[in-house]
Amino acid sequence: MKFSTVALLMVVGVQLAGAQITLGPDKIPAAGDHYTSTSMDTTNVEPGTAGSNKIWNFSTLVPDGDATTFYYVNPSATPYGQEFPAASLASYIVESSDTTYAYFSTASNRLGHLGSAGAEFLFRYADPEIQLPTPLNYNDQFTDQFRGETVGDGYVMRTSGSLMIINDSYGTISLPGGRTFPAARVKFFRQSNDTVYVNGLPAFSSQTTTTSYEWFIASVKFPVLQIAYYTHTSGTGTFSSMLVELNSDVATGVKERRQEGVASKFTLEQNFPNPFNPTTTISFQLPEGGNVSLKIYNLLGQEVATLVDEELESGIYAIPFDAKGLASGSYIYRMQAGNSIQTRKLTVLK
């Protein structure tokens, strides 16, 4: 998934409400968050029908493409933040040739896409696209109209369209690795019309329709699975495609990072390797089960990443950390389990 406006931006929390599930604003991402999405084989994969008490079995999904990591930062830390003064959050992915940034407003319990920018283009919404209103209960439906303009090298592209969102199902989802969760499914139906102008005259037009299904669970900020269907029509014909994306961080969760052996005492190990670029491993021993948090901070005390924030059994764990989105320098990692707290320093060297 390369910067799909549906797959990248649907980032909200989930709350249980009896047997049903309500999507709330409490887990909209913050600066320092990141997650990794892996492209999966689409063979025989279906989203199923809408309704209550559904059983979704995606345990046999297999990867067939690259993994993409999405990073969330303060807009002021990006090269195009000044172009979006109303933005309270920015997101980016790192491509081999360029980095594309997206900018959002999180005001009024709504996630609104304000625009995007890269080295060769600048896209602004004149009427921002509300990506998700909250709360969104089972069977709630929301429709938004949007329009915007892209300015590139020698061209202007004007975009308009609509987005319909419905919390259409709840039930139980099974993911690779044997993990099973209560889940809500949200359907997004997006239609957009694009017209490209060169020297002030219309050159060509196209239409894109996206139908996307995303599954959310209570303990994770980001969708754990996405199935999307795309249809693009232009003067050269119609092209259709399908995409299945798995949240790799959930499919291989912290509990699956548990190692052999018995924890003798509460210990936070020095990361290895250190210094590193861009990945390292942080190991710790947990003699008693309980709620555990493991977070990364810069030297100003600002949180830049959360690696663990959940209930764990006693044991020895090894947690990978990818610092691709961080600048070179020293950072503090802090682990807390109950009343026990330990900190250490790591160094990113690029």
C-alpha positions in Angstrom: 0.0 0.0 0.0 1.6 3.2 -1.1 -0.1 6.2 0.5 -3.7 5.1 -0.2 -5.9 7.8 1.3 -8.2 5.1 2.7 -5.6 2.6 4.0 -3.3 5.2 5.5 -5.7 7.6 7.1 -8.4 5.4 8.8 -6.8 5.6 12.2 -9.3 5.6 15.1 -9.9 3.8 18.3 -12.4 1.0 19.1 -14.5 0.6 22.2 -16.6 -2.3 23.2 -20.3 -1.5 23.7 -22.0 -4.7 24.8 -21.8 -7.1 21.9 -21.4 -4.3 19.4 -18.3 -2.1 18.9 -18.2 1.7 18.7 -15.3 3.5 17.1 -14.2 6.5 19.2 -11.7 9.4 19.0 -9.5 8.1 21.8 -7.0 6.3 19.6 -6.5 8.8 16.8 -2.7 8.6 16.3 -0.3 11.0 17.9 3.2 12.2 17.0 5.6 9.3 17.6 3.2 6.6 16.6 4.0 4.2 13.7 2.7 0.9 12.3 3.7 -1.5 9.5 1.4 -2.8 6.8 2.3 -5.9 4.7 0.8 -6.7 1.3 -0.9 -10.1 1.3 -1.9 -12.6 -1.4 -5.4 -11.8 -2.6 -6.3 -15.3 -3.8 -9.7 -16.5 -2.4 -9.9 -13.5 0.0 -13.4 -12.1 0.5 -14.7 -9.4 2.9 -17.9 -11.3 3.5 -21.4 -9.8 4.1 -22.4 -7.1 6.6 -24.2 -7.8 9.8 -23.8 -8.9 13.5 -21.9 -11.7 15.2 -19.8 -12.4 12.1 -16.8 -14.8 12.0 -14.0 -13.6 9.8 -11.2 -16.2 9.3 -8.1 -14.6 7.7 -5.6 -16.9 9.5 -4.3 -18.4 6.3 -3.2 -15.1 4.7 0.3 -15.2 3.2 2.5 -12.2 2.3 3.2 -11.5 -1.3 4.7 -8.0 -1.3 6.7 -5.5 0.7 6.0 -4.0 4.1 5.4 -0.3 4.4 5.8 1.6 7.7 3.7 4.7 8.4 5.1 7.3 10.7 3.2 10.0 12.5 4.9 13.3 13.5 4.2 16.9 14.4 3.6 18.9 11.3 6.3 21.4 12.3 8.9 18.6 12.0 8.1 18.1 8.3 9.4 20.1 5.3 5.9 21.2 4.2 4.2 21.9 7.5 4.0 25.6 6.9 1.7 24.9 3.9 -0.9 23.5 6.2 -1.3 25.8 9.2 -4.5 24.1 10.4 -2.8 20.7 10.7 -2.3 19.1 14.1 -0.8 15.8 12.8 1.3 14.7 9.8 2.1 11.3 8.4 4.6 10.0 6.0 6.1 6.9 4.4 9.6 6.6 3.1 9.9 5.8 -0.6 13.2 5.0 -2.4 12.9 8.1 -4.5 10.8 10.5 -2.4 9.0 11.0 0.9 5.3 11.9 0.7 3.7 13.7 3.6 0.0 13.9 4.5 -1.5 16.5 6.8 -4.6 16.2 9.1 -6.8 18.1 11.5 -8.1 16.2 14.5 -10.5 18.9 15.7 -14.1 18.2 16.8 -13.5 14.4 17.1 -13.0 14.2 13.4 -10.0 13.1 11.4 -9.8 15.4 8.4 -7.3 15.1 5.5 -6.1 18.7 4.7 -3.7 17.7 1.9 -0.5 16.1 0.9 2.9 17.2 -0.4 6.1 15.8 -1.9 9.2 17.1 -3.8 7.2 17.4 -7.0 3.7 18.3 -6.0 1.5 20.1 -3.5 -2.2 19.0 -3.0 -4.6 21.0 -0.8 -8.2 20.4 0.0 -10.4 23.5 -0.4 -13.1 21.4 1.3 -11.2 18.9 3.5 -12.1 15.3 3.3 -13.5 14.1 6.7 -11.9 10.6 6.9 -13.7 9.6 10.0 -16.3 11.2 12.3 -16.5 9.8 15.9 -18.2 8.2 17.6 -19.3 5.7 15.0 -21.7 3.1 16.3 -22.8 -0.1 14.6 -24.9 0.8 11.5 -24.0 4.5 11.8 -23.4 6.1 8.4 -21.6 9.3 7.4 -21.2 11.0 4.0 -18.8 13.8 3.1 -18.1 15.8 -0.1 -14.6 17.1 -0.8 -12.7 19.0 -3.4 -9.1 20.0 -3.8 -6.3 21.0 -6.2 -2.8 19.6 -7.0 -0.1 21.8 -8.3 2.7 20.0 -10.0 5.5 20.7 -12.5 3.6 22.2 -15.5 0.1 21.0 -14.6 -2.8 21.5 -12.2 -5.2 18.7 -11.3 -8.6 19.5 -9.7 -10.2 16.8 -7.7 -13.8 16.4 -6.3 -15.7 13.6 -4.9 -17.5 11.9 -2.0 -16.8 9.5 0.8 -19.4 7.3 2.5 -18.5 5.5 5.7 -20.6 2.9 7.6 -19.8 0.8 10.6 -21.5 -2.2 8.9 -20.5 -5.3 11.0 -19.1 -6.7 14.2 -17.9 -10.1 15.2 -14.7 -12.0 15.6 -11.6 -11.9 13.4 -8.8 -14.5 13.2 -5.4 -13.4 11.9 -2.2 -15.2 10.9 -0.4 -16.6 13.9 -3.6 -17.8 15.6 -4.6 -14.4 17.0 -8.3 -13.9 17.5 -10.1 -10.6 18.5 -13.6 -9.1 18.8 -13.7 -6.6 15.9 -15.7 -4.0 14.1 -15.7 -3.7 10.3 -16.0 -0.3 8.6 -16.8 0.1 5.0 -15.5 3.1 3.0 -17.0 3.9 -0.4 -15.0 6.7 -2.1 -15.6 8.2 -5.5 -13.3 10.9 -7.0 -13.1 12.8 -10.3 -9.8 14.3 -11.5 -9.2 16.7 -14.3 -5.7 17.7 -15.3 -5.1 21.2 -16.8 -2.1 22.1 -18.9 -1.6 25.8 -19.7 -5.0 26.5 -18.3 -6.8 24.0 -20.6 -8.3 20.6 -19.7 -6.0 17.8 -20.9 -7.7 14.7 -19.6 -10.0 13.4 -16.9 -10.3 10.2 -14.9 -12.6 8.7 -12.3 -11.6 6.4 -9.4 -13.9 4.4 -7.2 -12.6 2.7 -4.0 -14.5 0.2 -1.9 -12.5 -0.6 1.2 -13.3 -2.8 4.3 -11.2 -2.2 7.4 -11.3 -4.2 10.7 -10.6 -2.5 14.0 -10.0 -4.1 17.4 -10.1 -2.5 20.9 -6.4 -2.7 21.8 -4.9 -1.3 18.6 -5.0 2.3 17.2 -4.8 1.2 13.6 -6.9 -1.2 11.4 -5.6 -4.7 11.7 -6.7 -5.7 8.2 -7.8 -3.9 5.0 -9.4 -5.3 1.8 -9.8 -2.8 -0.9 -11.1 -2.8 -4.5 -10.1 0.0 -6.9 -11.5 0.9 -10.3 -9.9 3.6 -12.4 -11.5 4.9 -15.6 -9.8 7.3 -18.1 -9.6 7.8 -21.8 -7.5 4.8 -22.2 -10.0 2.4 -20.6 -10.8 0.9 -17.2 -8.4 -0.7 -14.8 -9.4 -2.7 -11.7 -7.3 -4.0 -8.8 -7.6 -5.5 -5.4 -5.4 -5.0 -2.3 -5.1 -6.9 1.0 -3.0 -5.3 3.7 -2.2 -6.8 7.1 -1.1 -4.8 10.1 2.2 -6.7 10.7 2.5 -5.3 14.3 -0.7 -7.1 15.3 -0.1 -10.3 13.4 3.2 -10.7 15.2 2.4 -9.1 18.5 4.4 -8.7 21.7 3.3 -12.0 23.1 4.8 -13.7 20.1 8.1 -12.1 20.9 8.4 -14.2 24.1 11.7 -16.1 24.3 12.6 -19.4 26.0 13.6 -19.3 29.6 12.4 -18.1 33.0 12.6 -14.5 34.1 14.5 -14.3 37.5 14.0 -10.5 38.1 12.7 -7.3 36.5 15.4 -6.4 34.0 15.6 -4.0 31.0 18.6 -5.0 28.9 20.8 -2.7 26.8 19.5 -2.7 23.2 21.6 -4.6 20.6 23.2 -3.5 18.4 23.9 0.0 19.8 24.6 2.4 18.1 22.3 1.2 15.2 20.7 2.2 11.9 17.8 1.7 11.6 16.8 -1.4 13.6 17.8 -2.8 17.0 16.3 -5.2 19.6 15.3 -4.3 23.2 15.1 -7.3 25.5 13.6 -7.4 29.0 12.7 -9.9 31.7 9.3 -9.9 33.5 9.2 -12.0 36.6 5.5 -11.4 37.1 2.7 -10.8 34.7 0.9 -7.5 34.5 0.5 -4.3 32.4 3.8 -3.3 30.7 4.8 -0.2 28.9 8.0 0.3 26.9 8.4 3.7 25.3 11.1 5.7 23.5 11.7 9.4 24.4 14.0 12.1 22.9 16.2 14.0 25.2 13.6 16.7 25.7 11.3 14.1 27.3 8.9 13.9 24.3 7.6 10.5 23.5 8.5 9.4 20.0 7.5 5.7 19.9 5.5 3.2 21.9 6.8 -0.4 21.6 4.7 -2.1 24.3 1.5 -1.1 26.1 -0.5 -4.2 27.1 -0.9 -7.0 29.6 1.9 -9.6 29.4 2.6 -12.9 31.1 5.9 -13.4 33.0 8.8 -14.3 30.7 11.7 -13.0 28.6 10.9 -10.8 25.7 12.8 -9.4 22.7 11.2 -6.4 21.0 12.4 -5.1 17.6 12.6 -1.3 17.2 12.8 0.5 13.8 14.1 4.0 14.0 13.8 4.8 10.3 11.7 7.9 11.1 14.0 9.3 13.8 17.0 11.6 13.4 20.5 10.6 14.5 21.1 11.1 18.2 20.6 9.7 21.6 17.2 8.6 23.0 15.9 7.2 26.2 13.8 4.0 26.4 11.7 3.5 29.6 10.0 0.4 30.7 7.4 0.3 33.5 5.6 -2.8 34.9 3.6 -2.1 38.0 5.7 0.0 40.4 9.0 -1.1 38.7 10.6 1.3 36.3 13.9 1.1 34.4 15.5 3.3 31.7 18.4 3.1 29.4 19.9 5.1 26.5 20.2 4.1 22.9 21.9 5.8 20.0 20.7 6.2 16.4 23.6 6.7 14.0 22.8 7.4 10.4 
